Amino acid sequence: MAEFRDVKPVYLASLKTSAMLINKGNVLPVLVPALLPMLVVGASYLPYSQLGPIVKRLLLL
């Protein structure tokens, strides 16, 4: 079993990690693929005037 002589690098790396998947830097790459199928299906059933507010509410959840 490996022994940790210096735990400072491990501690500093743990401070930089986050449990949150979505932050300001990766919000578009995460939300666009999630909302794209809903937009395609919703566009075939709903008029665009109703689809816009729904997408806005989903983005703000």
Distance bins in CASP14 RR format, pairs under 12 A and 6 or more apart:
PFRMAT RR
TARGET T0000
AUTHOR 0000-0000-0000
RMODE 2
METHOD distances of the structure
MODEL  1
2 10 0 0 0 0 0 1 0 0 0 0 0
4 10 1 0 0 1 0 0 0 0 0 0 0
4 11 0 0 0 0 0 1 0 0 0 0 0
6 12 0 0 0 0 0 1 0 0 0 0 0
7 13 0 0 0 0 0 1 0 0 0 0 0
7 14 0 0 0 0 1 0 0 0 0 0 0
8 14 0 0 0 0 0 1 0 0 0 0 0
8 15 0 0 0 0 0 1 0 0 0 0 0
9 15 0 0 0 0 0 1 0 0 0 0 0
9 16 0 0 0 0 0 1 0 0 0 0 0
10 16 0 0 0 0 0 1 0 0 0 0 0
10 17 0 0 0 0 0 1 0 0 0 0 0
11 17 0 0 0 0 0 1 0 0 0 0 0
17 23 0 0 0 0 0 1 0 0 0 0 0
18 24 0 0 0 0 0 1 0 0 0 0 0
18 25 0 0 0 0 0 1 0 0 0 0 0
18 26 0 0 0 0 0 1 0 0 0 0 0
20 26 0 0 0 0 1 0 0 0 0 0 0
20 27 0 0 0 0 0 1 0 0 0 0 0
20 30 0 0 0 0 0 1 0 0 0 0 0
21 27 0 0 0 0 1 0 0 0 0 0 0
21 29 0 0 0 0 0 1 0 0 0 0 0
21 30 1 0 0 1 0 0 0 0 0 0 0
21 31 0 0 0 0 0 1 0 0 0 0 0
21 34 0 0 0 0 0 1 0 0 0 0 0
22 28 0 0 0 0 0 1 0 0 0 0 0
22 29 0 0 0 0 1 0 0 0 0 0 0
22 30 1 0 1 0 0 0 0 0 0 0 0
22 31 1 0 0 1 0 0 0 0 0 0 0
22 34 0 0 0 0 0 1 0 0 0 0 0
22 59 0 0 0 0 0 1 0 0 0 0 0
22 61 0 0 0 0 0 1 0 0 0 0 0
23 29 0 0 0 0 0 1 0 0 0 0 0
23 30 0 0 0 0 1 0 0 0 0 0 0
23 31 0 0 0 0 0 1 0 0 0 0 0
24 30 0 0 0 0 0 1 0 0 0 0 0
24 31 0 0 0 0 0 1 0 0 0 0 0
25 31 0 0 0 0 0 1 0 0 0 0 0
26 32 0 0 0 0 0 1 0 0 0 0 0
26 33 0 0 0 0 0 1 0 0 0 0 0
27 33 0 0 0 0 0 1 0 0 0 0 0
27 34 0 0 0 0 0 1 0 0 0 0 0
27 35 0 0 0 0 0 1 0 0 0 0 0
27 59 0 0 0 0 1 0 0 0 0 0 0
27 60 0 0 0 0 0 1 0 0 0 0 0
28 34 0 0 0 0 0 1 0 0 0 0 0
28 35 0 0 0 0 0 1 0 0 0 0 0
28 36 0 0 0 0 0 1 0 0 0 0 0
28 59 0 0 0 0 0 1 0 0 0 0 0
29 35 0 0 0 0 0 1 0 0 0 0 0
29 36 0 0 0 0 0 1 0 0 0 0 0
30 36 0 0 0 0 0 1 0 0 0 0 0
30 59 0 0 0 0 0 1 0 0 0 0 0
31 38 0 0 0 0 0 1 0 0 0 0 0
31 39 0 0 0 0 0 1 0 0 0 0 0
31 55 0 0 0 0 1 0 0 0 0 0 0
31 56 0 0 0 0 0 1 0 0 0 0 0
31 58 0 0 0 0 1 0 0 0 0 0 0
31 59 1 0 0 1 0 0 0 0 0 0 0
31 60 0 0 0 0 0 1 0 0 0 0 0
31 61 0 0 0 0 1 0 0 0 0 0 0
32 38 0 0 0 0 0 1 0 0 0 0 0
32 39 0 0 0 0 1 0 0 0 0 0 0
32 55 0 0 0 0 0 1 0 0 0 0 0
32 58 0 0 0 0 0 1 0 0 0 0 0
32 59 0 0 0 0 0 1 0 0 0 0 0
33 39 0 0 0 0 0 1 0 0 0 0 0
33 40 0 0 0 0 0 1 0 0 0 0 0
34 55 0 0 0 0 0 1 0 0 0 0 0
34 58 0 0 0 0 1 0 0 0 0 0 0
34 59 0 0 0 0 1 0 0 0 0 0 0
34 61 0 0 0 0 0 1 0 0 0 0 0
35 41 0 0 0 0 0 1 0 0 0 0 0
35 42 0 0 0 0 0 1 0 0 0 0 0
35 43 0 0 0 0 0 1 0 0 0 0 0
35 51 0 0 0 0 0 1 0 0 0 0 0
35 52 0 0 0 0 0 1 0 0 0 0 0
35 54 0 0 0 0 1 0 0 0 0 0 0
35 55 1 0 0 1 0 0 0 0 0 0 0
35 56 0 0 0 0 0 1 0 0 0 0 0
35 57 0 0 0 0 0 1 0 0 0 0 0
35 58 1 0 0 1 0 0 0 0 0 0 0
35 59 1 0 0 1 0 0 0 0 0 0 0
35 61 0 0 0 0 0 1 0 0 0 0 0
36 42 0 0 0 0 0 1 0 0 0 0 0
36 43 0 0 0 0 0 1 0 0 0 0 0
36 55 0 0 0 0 0 1 0 0 0 0 0
36 58 0 0 0 0 0 1 0 0 0 0 0
37 43 0 0 0 0 0 1 0 0 0 0 0
37 44 0 0 0 0 0 1 0 0 0 0 0
37 58 0 0 0 0 0 1 0 0 0 0 0
38 44 0 0 0 0 0 1 0 0 0 0 0
38 45 0 0 0 0 0 1 0 0 0 0 0
38 46 0 0 0 0 0 1 0 0 0 0 0
38 51 0 0 0 0 1 0 0 0 0 0 0
38 52 0 0 0 0 0 1 0 0 0 0 0
38 54 0 0 0 0 1 0 0 0 0 0 0
38 55 1 0 0 1 0 0 0 0 0 0 0
38 57 0 0 0 0 0 1 0 0 0 0 0
38 58 1 0 0 1 0 0 0 0 0 0 0
38 59 0 0 0 0 0 1 0 0 0 0 0
39 45 0 0 0 0 0 1 0 0 0 0 0
39 46 0 0 0 0 0 1 0 0 0 0 0
39 48 0 0 0 0 0 1 0 0 0 0 0
39 51 1 0 0 1 0 0 0 0 0 0 0
39 52 0 0 0 0 1 0 0 0 0 0 0
39 54 0 0 0 0 1 0 0 0 0 0 0
39 55 1 0 0 1 0 0 0 0 0 0 0
39 58 0 0 0 0 1 0 0 0 0 0 0
39 59 0 0 0 0 0 1 0 0 0 0 0
40 46 0 0 0 0 0 1 0 0 0 0 0
40 51 0 0 0 0 0 1 0 0 0 0 0
40 55 0 0 0 0 0 1 0 0 0 0 0
41 51 0 0 0 0 0 1 0 0 0 0 0
41 54 0 0 0 0 0 1 0 0 0 0 0
42 48 0 0 0 0 1 0 0 0 0 0 0
42 50 0 0 0 0 1 0 0 0 0 0 0
42 51 1 0 1 0 0 0 0 0 0 0 0
42 52 0 0 0 0 0 1 0 0 0 0 0
42 54 0 0 0 0 1 0 0 0 0 0 0
42 55 0 0 0 0 1 0 0 0 0 0 0
42 58 0 0 0 0 0 1 0 0 0 0 0
43 49 0 0 0 0 0 1 0 0 0 0 0
43 50 0 0 0 0 0 1 0 0 0 0 0
43 51 1 0 0 1 0 0 0 0 0 0 0
43 52 0 0 0 0 0 1 0 0 0 0 0
43 54 0 0 0 0 0 1 0 0 0 0 0
43 55 0 0 0 0 0 1 0 0 0 0 0
44 51 0 0 0 0 0 1 0 0 0 0 0
45 51 0 0 0 0 1 0 0 0 0 0 0
45 54 0 0 0 0 0 1 0 0 0 0 0
46 52 0 0 0 0 1 0 0 0 0 0 0
46 53 0 0 0 0 0 1 0 0 0 0 0
46 54 1 0 0 1 0 0 0 0 0 0 0
46 55 0 0 0 0 0 1 0 0 0 0 0
47 53 0 0 0 0 0 1 0 0 0 0 0
47 54 0 0 0 0 0 1 0 0 0 0 0
48 54 0 0 0 0 0 1 0 0 0 0 0
48 55 0 0 0 0 0 1 0 0 0 0 0
49 55 0 0 0 0 0 1 0 0 0 0 0
50 56 0 0 0 0 0 1 0 0 0 0 0
50 57 0 0 0 0 0 1 0 0 0 0 0
51 57 0 0 0 0 0 1 0 0 0 0 0
51 58 0 0 0 0 0 1 0 0 0 0 0
52 58 0 0 0 0 1 0 0 0 0 0 0
52 59 0 0 0 0 1 0 0 0 0 0 0
53 59 0 0 0 0 0 1 0 0 0 0 0
53 60 0 0 0 0 0 1 0 0 0 0 0
54 60 0 0 0 0 0 1 0 0 0 0 0
54 61 0 0 0 0 0 1 0 0 0 0 0
55 61 0 0 0 0 0 1 0 0 0 0 0
END
